[in-house]
Amino acid sequence: MLLRFGSSLSSLKLHLYPHPHPHLISMAAKTITDFFNPNPAPAKRRKLSTSSDHQPFSSLTPDQKSRIELNKCLAISKRNLKLCSQKVEGSGYVKLEELLVEDTWLQVLPGEFQKPYALNLCKFVEAELSSGAVPIFPPRHLIFNALNSTPFHRVKVVIIGQDPYHGPGQAMGLSFSVPEGVKIPSSLANIFKELKQDLGCSIPLHGNLHKWAVQ
């Protein structure tokens, strides 16, 4: 084997005679500066991101856009519920108006709680809650659950329940809805049956309609 050096370090090359090893052949085409540059990672080792990670929003299908929007609204709704719970747990007294925390409703109802009818209503409800003489449903942090769960711009249908649930642990601030683990009331069971007959929907195993409110 014969080594021959060029006139400068940058042009240093390796020449092999007569039958060099294949590994040395690949080295022969490199200059000395190549050995000081980091080699790119093999393509197979690169972590490939899914197309949806960087997919422009405009290129998504209507169903994908709807699902993204729904997940976003669900996250906001959970945040609002947590915020109301923290307000009630962290203070012995919370004004009723402070339990409406959804930004979109606060924007379309500016000053509404300062109107005479709202002041009188809040004063009455707060007095009843403070006295504890009679049970008040739903729990304080769920009084505005319907509004905190549904941004104003997503409201399509408003359902006002005729008969409020009056049993402990039933009311959750949404018409016909009961928390998971609570027996489904007959009125809601009938709604589920109608949906199955008309649209073929499967009957849920619980009566929590929170996702309906968000949708």
Sequence and secondary structure as in RCSB ss.txt:
>XXXX:A:sequence
MLLRFGSSLSSLKLHLYPHPHPHLISMAAKTITDFFNPNPAPAKRRKLSTSSDHQPFSSLTPDQKSRIELNKCLA
ISKRNLKLCSQKVEGSGYVKLEELLVEDTWLQVLPGEFQKPYALNLCKFVEAELSSGAVPIFPPRHLIFNALNST
PFHRVKVVIIGQDPYHGPGQAMGLSFSVPEGVKIPSSLANIFKELKQDLGCSIPLHGNLHKWAVQ
>XXXX:A:secstr
      SSGGG      SS  HHHHHHHT  GGGGGS     GGGS    TTTS  GGGS HHHHHHHHHHHHHH
HHHHHHHHHHHHHHH S   GGGG   HHHHHHSTTGGGSHHHHHHHHHHHHHHHH SS  SS GGGTTHHHHHS
 GGG       SS   STTT  SSTT   TTS   HHHHHHHHHHHHHH     SS   HHHHH 
